[in-house]
Amino acid sequence: MSETPHEPEQPEAADAARPAADAEQAAETPRLPESLTFRITPVALLAVLAVVVCATPVAATAGGPALLLYLVPLGLLVWILRTRTTVSPERVTVRTMFGGTRFTWDDVRALRLDEKRWIRAVLASGNEVALSAVRVRDLPRLSAMSGGRLPDPNAQE
């Protein structure tokens, strides 16, 4: 009985093709970033500059107490730079001018659309949290970051 050399079996060929198929599937499925941050547009800083320019003649001619007018653009600046919502696959962090809230996606029972096109998260406790700087057009990205806990409104069409 002589042994003849084997030809490569089909499963090995299939194993060689599998990484290519996995690579194609990975290319089709976009990877989620670690987090998304929604902020007030930096263009709003131009409004702060405009308020400073308009307050300067009044503050320069009226003297000491009129310098308090510069508190208005300073407050606007802090509000624009601080206000944001950061979402990750695990949690949502909302920062406002004077505080913030943090909760997990499992705590979110629903989203409520505000009349001004803003979004509020309705939590399991019944509390509502305004998602600062998140607009209705951002719902598909929120859905993707929630890992399927929130339905994608575009998929339901």
GIQUI-V938556 format. One record per pair of residues at least 24 apart in sequence whose ideal C-beta (glycine too) atoms are under 6 Angstrom apart, sorted by the first residue. I is the first residue (numbers start at 1). J is the second residue. Records with the same first field share a line. If there is no record, write none. Layout:
I = J / J
This chain:
35 = 86 / 88
36 = 87 / 145
37 = 84 / 86
38 = 85 / 133 / 134
39 = 84 / 133
40 = 80 / 83 / 133
44 = 80
48 = 73 / 76 / 77
83 = 132
84 = 133
85 = 131 / 132 / 133 / 134
87 = 145
89 = 147
94 = 129 / 132
101 = 129
105 = 146 / 149
